[in-house]
């Protein structure tokens, strides 16, 4: 079996008032040789995706269970996994380069190391000409690139992205899909987990889909408390991964229809 990159094991989470949000959440991500990968994390609103997002990022401790990364099964801690929110939390009073250097220093790099890595990332993302610009001088797409680069300063291979398609028109969704694929493909160990409600965009960019929902009581049909990953879709085996025009394939439409149908039952 390929190297284990991330393992979610028996995660449960309950609020202080006893409300069960997550239970029995289990999933694994294994290395795909010669390919970075994207995992689309889907589920209805209010199902617990954000809670699971924060647990995977090390920002929230689960009630029980664990999230570990790499083959050494290292417990995830805050700052080890890059987190790109939909609001792009950049420092307005610092330039693009300044934002990246701050992130590098927080990751215990020297000033020289941080600047060198920042230049490499800005060059990769076509943003070197904007290195001295401030966030208010950037377009939305440029801010997103800088936010991703900022997180890659701290996290070598893992990124969690929260609703990157929210509020975007068709053209901007195309650009974001291309950017996420570009970042994943930049290194064979790169892994991006995208939390989203956008099923079509998730299937376009993902190698794997996780679908979160709640079980139903077999007698009453009512939802049982606590959500978990109900099923996953291996888009590689379905022939839907790594195709630039995958959304034009009939198999793509069938997969989207299948997920939507199940989505409505969760």
C-alpha positions as CSV (number, residue, x, y, z in Angstrom):
1,X,0.0,0.0,0.0
2,X,1.2,3.5,-0.8
3,X,2.5,5.7,2.0
4,X,-0.1,6.9,4.5
5,X,-0.3,10.7,4.5
6,X,-3.2,11.4,6.7
7,X,-5.4,9.3,9.0
8,X,-8.6,10.2,10.7
9,X,-9.4,7.6,13.3
10,X,-12.7,7.3,15.3
11,X,-13.2,11.0,15.6
12,X,-16.1,12.1,17.8
13,X,-17.1,15.5,19.0
14,X,-19.8,16.7,21.4
15,X,-20.5,20.2,22.6
16,X,-20.5,21.1,26.3
17,X,-24.3,20.9,26.3
18,X,-24.1,17.3,25.2
19,X,-25.1,17.8,21.6
20,X,-23.3,15.2,19.4
21,X,-21.8,16.8,16.2
22,X,-19.5,14.0,15.0
23,X,-19.2,10.3,15.6
24,X,-17.1,7.5,14.2
25,X,-15.4,9.6,11.6
26,X,-12.8,7.6,9.8
27,X,-10.8,8.2,6.6
28,X,-7.3,7.8,5.2
29,X,-5.3,9.6,2.5
30,X,-2.5,7.6,0.8
31,X,0.2,8.8,-1.5
32,X,-0.5,8.5,-5.2
33,X,2.9,8.1,-6.9
34,X,3.8,11.0,-9.1
35,X,0.6,12.9,-8.3
36,X,-0.4,15.5,-5.7
37,X,-4.0,15.0,-4.8
38,X,-7.2,16.8,-3.9
39,X,-9.9,15.5,-1.6
40,X,-13.3,17.1,-1.9
41,X,-15.1,17.1,1.4
42,X,-18.9,17.5,0.9
43,X,-22.0,17.5,3.0
44,X,-25.2,19.4,3.7
45,X,-25.0,22.7,5.6
46,X,-24.8,22.3,9.4
47,X,-23.7,18.7,9.2
48,X,-20.3,19.3,11.0
49,X,-17.9,19.9,8.1
50,X,-16.5,23.0,9.7
51,X,-16.0,21.2,13.0
52,X,-14.2,18.4,11.3
53,X,-12.2,21.0,9.3
54,X,-11.0,22.6,12.6
55,X,-10.1,19.2,14.0
56,X,-8.0,18.3,10.9
57,X,-6.2,21.6,11.2
58,X,-5.4,21.0,14.9
59,X,-7.5,24.0,15.9
60,X,-10.1,22.0,17.8
61,X,-9.5,19.0,20.0
62,X,-12.0,16.1,19.4
63,X,-13.9,14.5,22.2
64,X,-12.2,11.3,21.2
65,X,-10.2,9.9,18.3
66,X,-7.2,11.3,16.5
67,X,-5.9,12.9,13.3
68,X,-2.3,12.0,12.4
69,X,-0.2,12.9,9.5
70,X,2.7,11.2,7.5
71,X,3.9,7.6,7.8
72,X,5.1,8.3,11.4
73,X,1.5,8.9,12.5
74,X,2.4,12.3,14.0
75,X,-0.6,13.9,15.8
76,X,-1.7,17.0,14.0
77,X,-1.1,20.3,15.8
78,X,-2.1,23.9,14.9
79,X,0.1,25.5,12.3
80,X,1.3,22.2,10.9
81,X,-1.5,22.1,8.3
82,X,-2.0,25.1,6.1
83,X,-5.5,26.6,6.4
84,X,-6.9,28.9,3.7
85,X,-10.2,30.4,4.7
86,X,-12.7,32.0,2.3
87,X,-11.8,35.4,3.6
88,X,-8.0,35.3,2.9
89,X,-6.6,36.5,6.3
90,X,-3.7,38.7,5.1
91,X,-2.1,41.6,7.0
92,X,-3.3,44.7,5.3
93,X,-0.4,46.8,6.6
94,X,2.2,44.4,5.1
95,X,3.2,43.9,1.5
96,X,2.7,40.5,-0.2
97,X,6.4,39.7,0.5
98,X,6.0,40.9,4.0
99,X,3.0,38.6,4.6
100,X,4.9,35.6,3.4
101,X,8.0,36.5,5.4
102,X,5.9,36.8,8.6
103,X,4.5,33.3,7.9
104,X,8.0,31.9,7.4
105,X,9.3,33.4,10.6
106,X,6.4,31.9,12.5
107,X,7.6,28.6,11.0
108,X,11.0,29.2,12.7
109,X,12.8,30.1,9.4
110,X,15.6,32.7,9.4
111,X,14.8,36.0,7.6
112,X,17.0,34.9,4.6
113,X,15.3,31.4,4.4
114,X,11.8,33.0,4.6
115,X,12.6,35.5,1.9
116,X,14.1,32.8,-0.4
117,X,11.1,30.5,0.0
118,X,8.7,33.4,-0.5
119,X,10.4,34.3,-3.7
120,X,10.1,30.7,-4.9
121,X,6.4,30.6,-4.1
122,X,5.6,33.9,-5.7
123,X,7.5,32.9,-8.8
124,X,5.6,29.6,-9.0
125,X,2.3,31.5,-8.7
126,X,3.2,34.2,-11.1
127,X,3.1,36.9,-8.4
128,X,6.7,38.2,-8.3
129,X,5.6,41.5,-9.9
130,X,3.2,42.0,-7.0
131,X,5.7,41.3,-4.2
132,X,5.7,44.9,-3.1
133,X,2.0,45.4,-3.4
134,X,-0.4,45.6,-0.4
135,X,-3.5,43.3,-0.2
136,X,-5.8,46.2,-1.1
137,X,-4.0,46.5,-4.4
138,X,-4.7,42.9,-5.4
139,X,-7.6,41.3,-7.2
140,X,-9.6,38.5,-5.4
141,X,-7.8,35.8,-7.4
142,X,-4.4,37.3,-6.5
143,X,-5.3,37.4,-2.8
144,X,-6.2,33.8,-3.0
145,X,-2.9,32.9,-4.5
146,X,-1.1,34.9,-1.8
147,X,-3.2,33.2,0.9
148,X,-2.2,29.8,-0.4
149,X,1.5,30.8,-0.7
150,X,1.3,32.1,2.9
151,X,0.1,28.8,4.2
152,X,2.7,26.8,2.1
153,X,5.3,28.8,4.0
154,X,4.3,27.0,7.1
155,X,2.9,23.7,5.9
156,X,5.1,21.9,3.4
157,X,2.5,19.7,1.8
158,X,-0.9,19.9,3.4
159,X,-3.6,22.5,2.8
160,X,-7.2,22.8,4.0
161,X,-9.4,25.1,2.0
162,X,-12.7,26.3,3.3
163,X,-15.4,27.0,0.6
164,X,-13.0,28.3,-2.1
165,X,-15.9,28.6,-4.6
166,X,-18.3,30.5,-2.4
167,X,-19.8,33.5,-4.2
168,X,-17.8,33.0,-7.4
169,X,-19.1,33.3,-11.0
170,X,-18.4,30.6,-13.6
171,X,-15.2,32.2,-14.9
172,X,-13.8,32.7,-11.4
173,X,-14.7,29.1,-10.5
174,X,-12.7,27.9,-13.5
175,X,-9.7,29.9,-12.4
176,X,-9.9,28.6,-8.8
177,X,-10.2,25.0,-10.1
178,X,-7.1,25.5,-12.2
179,X,-5.2,27.1,-9.3
180,X,-6.0,24.2,-6.9
181,X,-5.0,21.7,-9.4
182,X,-1.8,23.6,-10.1
183,X,-0.9,23.7,-6.4
184,X,-1.6,19.9,-6.0
185,X,0.5,19.1,-9.0
186,X,3.4,21.2,-7.9
187,X,4.7,18.3,-5.7
188,X,3.8,14.6,-5.6
189,X,3.2,14.8,-1.8
190,X,0.9,17.8,-1.9
191,X,-2.5,17.1,-0.5
192,X,-5.4,19.6,-0.5
193,X,-8.6,19.0,1.3
194,X,-11.4,21.2,0.0
195,X,-14.5,21.7,2.1
196,X,-17.3,22.8,-0.2
197,X,-21.0,22.7,-1.0
198,X,-20.2,22.9,-4.8
199,X,-20.5,19.3,-6.0
200,X,-19.6,20.0,-9.7
201,X,-16.4,21.9,-8.8
202,X,-15.4,19.3,-6.2
203,X,-15.7,16.5,-8.8
204,X,-13.8,18.6,-11.4
205,X,-10.7,18.9,-9.2
206,X,-10.7,15.9,-6.8
207,X,-9.1,12.5,-6.8
208,X,-11.3,11.5,-3.9
209,X,-14.7,12.7,-2.6
210,X,-15.7,12.3,1.1
211,X,-19.4,12.7,1.7
212,X,-20.5,13.4,5.2
213,X,-24.0,12.8,6.6
214,X,-26.0,11.2,9.4
215,X,-27.4,7.8,9.8
216,X,-31.1,7.2,10.0
217,X,-33.0,5.2,12.6
218,X,-34.1,2.1,10.7
219,X,-37.5,2.0,12.4
220,X,-38.4,5.7,12.5
221,X,-36.4,7.0,9.6
222,X,-35.3,10.0,11.7
223,X,-31.7,11.2,11.7
224,X,-29.5,9.9,14.5
225,X,-27.2,12.4,16.3
226,X,-23.7,12.9,15.0
227,X,-22.4,12.9,11.5
228,X,-19.7,10.8,9.9
229,X,-18.2,10.1,6.5
230,X,-21.0,8.0,4.9
231,X,-19.2,7.1,1.7
232,X,-16.2,8.0,-0.4
233,X,-15.7,8.1,-4.2
234,X,-12.5,7.1,-5.8
235,X,-12.4,9.3,-8.9
236,X,-9.1,7.8,-10.1
237,X,-10.6,4.4,-10.5
238,X,-13.6,6.0,-12.2
239,X,-11.3,7.6,-14.8
240,X,-12.4,11.1,-13.7
241,X,-9.1,12.3,-12.2
242,X,-6.4,14.4,-14.0
243,X,-8.5,15.3,-17.1
244,X,-8.4,19.0,-17.9
245,X,-11.9,18.8,-19.6
246,X,-13.4,16.2,-17.2
247,X,-16.6,18.2,-16.9
248,X,-17.3,17.5,-20.6
249,X,-17.2,13.7,-20.0
250,X,-20.6,11.8,-19.7
251,X,-19.1,10.0,-16.7
252,X,-18.6,13.3,-15.0
253,X,-22.3,14.2,-15.3
254,X,-23.3,10.7,-14.0
255,X,-21.0,11.0,-11.0
256,X,-22.4,14.5,-10.1
257,X,-25.9,13.2,-10.5
258,X,-25.2,10.2,-8.2
259,X,-23.6,12.4,-5.5
260,X,-26.5,14.9,-5.7
261,X,-29.0,12.2,-5.2
262,X,-27.2,10.8,-2.2
263,X,-26.6,14.3,-0.9
264,X,-30.4,14.9,-0.7
265,X,-30.8,11.9,1.6
266,X,-28.2,13.1,4.2
